[in-house]
Amino acid sequence: MNEHKNTILAIVLSLIVVVGWEYFFATPEIENQAQQHQEQTIQHQPGQPATPANPGTPATPLAGAGPTSGAPSAIRPTAPSVPSERPEQLTRKAAIAASPRVAIDTPRLSGSINLHGALIDDLSLKDYHVTIDPASPRVVLLSPVGAPHPFYAEFGWVGASGAKENLPGQDTAWTQVGTGALSVGHPVTLRYDNGQGLIFTRTISVDDLYMFHITESVQNKSSNPVTLYSYGLVSRHGTPKAKGYSFYLHEGPVGYIGKDGLQEPTYKKVVDAKASSSSVCTAQHYCWNATNAWLGFTNEYWAAALVPNTDANLTARFSVDTPDGQEPIYQSDYLQRDPQTVAPGTTAMVSSRLFAGAKEVSVVGINFPFGPGGYNQSLQLNHFDLLIDWGWIYFISKPMFLALDFFFHLVGNFGLAILIVTVLIKLVFFPLANKSYTSMAKMKAVQPQMAMIKERYADDRVKQQQAMMELYKKEQINPVSGCLPMIIQIPVFFALYDVLYTTIEMRHAPFYGWIHDLSAPDPTNIFTLFGLVSWHPEAILGAYIGGFLHIGAWAVVMGITMWVQMKLNPAPPDPTQQMIFNWMPLIFTFMLAHFPAGLVIYWAWNNTLSVIQQSVIMHRNGIKVQLWDNLKTTFIRAKPKLPAE
C-alpha cells in the first residue's frame, strides 16, 4: 500500500510541475518570444514605421494630496494639452533630433538631455544588446515624447495654490551653462530665467554606473518671497506587454514607500485604482505620505526609479491618465511636502537622484550576508535591493545567486558554476539523501519477503498492511523516504529558475558548444535533426503545438539521465507503476525542454550525480546494482519459458 502511496505522490508532484509550467510559463513564453522578436525587428530596423504613441497629459493627481492648505493640488500644473487629433508619429531618431540636446556619455550610458523641459528622455545602455549578437542594437531604456513608447524622467517646481509665478515645465527652453557632454566628473548645468525675477538652475551629474544626481536651485531677484515645492516624476506612455512569466516576476510600478513597505501594483491595478479614487490620499489609491521612499518602474532587467533624499517628507504616488483615444500614461512621482520659501535676494536649493539602468546585483545591492551592498548600502536607501524581484523563495534564490556568482568569478563560466553549485548542494543534503537511498536499498533487499506477504494475505488488505509495517519496523525502513530526493530538489530547482530569469548577470551568459544563453531554452531541436532539416514546427503546427515539439539536445540528455536513474531500481511488479515510471522521463523531457538551458543542464547533472550516489550506497549495503540488467530487459524481452514435458 505504501508503494502505491509513493507512486501517487510522485505522480501528483510531477503533474503539478507539468501542468503548472505549461499553464503559467511555457505557453505564454512561447507566444511572448515570437512577439518580442517581431517588436524588436520593427523597433530597431531603420526606416520602419513604429507603433503609434502620442504625447498627452500626465495623470491627474488626487485632490487633497497636497501637503498643506496652501500647497499645490497638482504635481504637473503646466502639462501640455492633449491634442484632439493624433499627431504624426516620429521615429525615435527623429523625435530626438526635433529638440536641442546635451549629450550623455559615460562608460555605461549614452543618450542626451532634452533642453525643452530639461527632461532625461534619451538613454541607451552600452553594455547590453537586444540579442546575443554584439552587433545588435543596444538596449534602449528611455525615449522622448513623440517616439515609440515614451519613457522619461522630469524634475521641477510647483507653486502654492493660487500662485502666479511662471515656473519651468515640459515646454520650457533651458540653456546650458558652459559646454560639453554630461559625463563622469563633468556635470551639466542648465539655466532658465522666468522674466519675473526668478532664476532656476539645474545641475545634473552622473556616476560611472547608473545613478544621476540632480541639484536644483532657485535664486529670487524679485521683491517678494516665493514658496515652492519640488517634485520628481517618471512617466511611461502605453502599457508594456507582459513577458509571459508575470506570475512570479513583477514588471511595472515599484517602490518602497517608508513604513508602508514594498509596493508592486500591476498596471491594471493602477488603472482600477483611478476608476475608484476619492479625494483622500491613501494606500488604496496608490498614494502615500511618507519619508525614506523610492519609486519608479521596473522591467525584467531594467529600471528607472526616483531616489529622493532619505529624510525628504514626500507625497509619493502611482497614477495613470487615460486620454480619449490615446494610450494610457502611467506615472510614478513624488512631491516634497516641506516647502522652500525663497526670500528676496536669497537662493533655495534641493537635490534628488534618478536610477536609470540595468538591475545588476552588485550595483543595486543585495540584503544578504556577504552580498554586495551596492547603492542600497552606500546611499543608505530603504530596501533598494528589492528593485530586483527575488521571488517568494528569496531565502534560497539569494544564496543561490551569490554562490553562482562566486564560482563564476573563479572559473569564468556560469554553466560551470551551475555544475559546481549542484555538487555542493548534493554535499549539503548528503546526510538526508544518504538516509533516503539507504532505506530504498533496504526495501529492495526485502522485496522477496514483501512478495510473500502479498501472496499470503492477498485477500486481506488490512493484515497485509499490518505485516508490511511490521517488516518495515523490523528492518528500519522508511517507506516514504524515496520521495525525499525529489522534494529536496523542487525548491532548489525553482530558486535556480528565479536566478536564471530575474538576474541580468545570467542574461546571455554562455556555456559551451551551442548554448550561448543559459537563461534561454536550448536552441537545438531533435525534430529538425538539430538543424539538419530546415522545417520549423512552430511555423507549420502553430506556436503551442510546434513549440511543445521543440526538444533540444540538452533536454534529450536530461531525459536519458532520468531514465537511467529510474532503471537503477528493479522494475515495479505492478504494471501500472511500470508504465508510469517508463513514461515519466519522456514527460519531463518535453516539459523541461522549454525551461532555460541552465536549468536543464542542472537537472541532467543532478541526475547523473544521483545515479552515482545511489549506486555507491546500494553497493555498500550489499544490494546488487541492477542497472545494466534493467537496461538490457528494456530492449531485449525475455523468452517465455516452455512448459516442462
Secondary structure by P-SEA (a helix, b strand, c coil): caaaaaaaaaaaaaaaaaaaaaaccaaaaaaaaaaaaaaaaaaccccccccbbbbbbccccccccccccccccccccccccccccccccccaaaaaacbbbbbbbcccbbbbbccccccccbbbbccccccccccccccccccccccccccccccccccccccccccccccbbbbbcccccccccbbbbbbbbccccbbbbbbbbbcccbbbbbbbbbbbcccbbbbbcccccccccccccccccccccccccccccccccbbbbcaaaaaaaaaaccccccccccccccccbbbbbbccccbbbbbccccccccccccccccccccbbbbccccccbbbbbcccbbbbbbbbbbbccccccccccccccccccccccccccccccccccccccaaaaaaaaaaaaaaaacccaaaaaaaaaaaaaaaaaaaaaaaaaaaaaaaaaaaaaaaaaaaccccaaaaaaaaaaaaaaacccccccaaaaaaaaaaaaaaaaaaccccccccccccccccccccccccccccccccccccccccccccccccccccaaaaaaaaaaaaaaacccccccaaaaaaaaaaaaaaaaaaccccaaaaaaaaaaaaaaaaaaaaaaaaaccccaaaaaaaaaccccccccccc
